[in-house]
Amino acid sequence: MFLTFFLFQKSFINRAISNVRRAFAAFDKNGDGIISQDEFRSGCRRLDLALSEIQITACFDVLRSNNNSGINYNDFTTALQNR
């Protein structure tokens, strides 16, 4: 029973990680590992989020750490954990 639960949990976690990676890649169009402000804006538009340019910029600034030039994978996953 424990082994079945463990395997199910591991499978669930692997799928969740895969989904997060795909979501990150959907924003990171050039594949450099950093979501630029333009990529973030485009991703928000593709998702049809009703955000103004000011709101998109504010979200981008909150998500990126240490005033980096963009949102890296760690920033992205941290934002998901803290939502």
Contacts in CASP RR format, 6 or more apart in sequence:
PFRMAT RR
TARGET T0000
AUTHOR 0000-0000-0000
METHOD contacts of the structure
MODEL  1
MFLTFFLFQKSFINRAISNVRRAFAAFDKNGDGIISQDEFRSGCRRLDLA
LSEIQITACFDVLRSNNNSGINYNDFTTALQNR
20 76 0 8 1.000
20 77 0 8 1.000
20 80 0 8 1.000
21 73 0 8 1.000
23 76 0 8 1.000
24 33 0 8 1.000
24 35 0 8 1.000
24 73 0 8 1.000
24 76 0 8 1.000
25 31 0 8 1.000
26 43 0 8 1.000
26 46 0 8 1.000
27 35 0 8 1.000
27 39 0 8 1.000
27 40 0 8 1.000
27 42 0 8 1.000
27 43 0 8 1.000
27 71 0 8 1.000
27 76 0 8 1.000
28 34 0 8 1.000
28 35 0 8 1.000
28 39 0 8 1.000
29 39 0 8 1.000
29 42 0 8 1.000
30 36 0 8 1.000
30 39 0 8 1.000
33 72 0 8 1.000
33 73 0 8 1.000
34 68 0 8 1.000
34 69 0 8 1.000
34 70 0 8 1.000
34 71 0 8 1.000
34 72 0 8 1.000
35 70 0 8 1.000
35 71 0 8 1.000
35 72 0 8 1.000
35 76 0 8 1.000
36 69 0 8 1.000
36 70 0 8 1.000
37 57 0 8 1.000
37 60 0 8 1.000
37 70 0 8 1.000
40 56 0 8 1.000
40 59 0 8 1.000
40 60 0 8 1.000
40 63 0 8 1.000
40 70 0 8 1.000
40 71 0 8 1.000
41 53 0 8 1.000
41 56 0 8 1.000
41 60 0 8 1.000
44 51 0 8 1.000
44 56 0 8 1.000
44 59 0 8 1.000
51 59 0 8 1.000
60 70 0 8 1.000
60 71 0 8 1.000
62 79 0 8 1.000
63 71 0 8 1.000
63 75 0 8 1.000
63 76 0 8 1.000
63 79 0 8 1.000
64 70 0 8 1.000
64 71 0 8 1.000
64 72 0 8 1.000
64 75 0 8 1.000
65 72 0 8 1.000
65 74 0 8 1.000
65 75 0 8 1.000
65 78 0 8 1.000
68 75 0 8 1.000
71 79 0 8 1.000
END
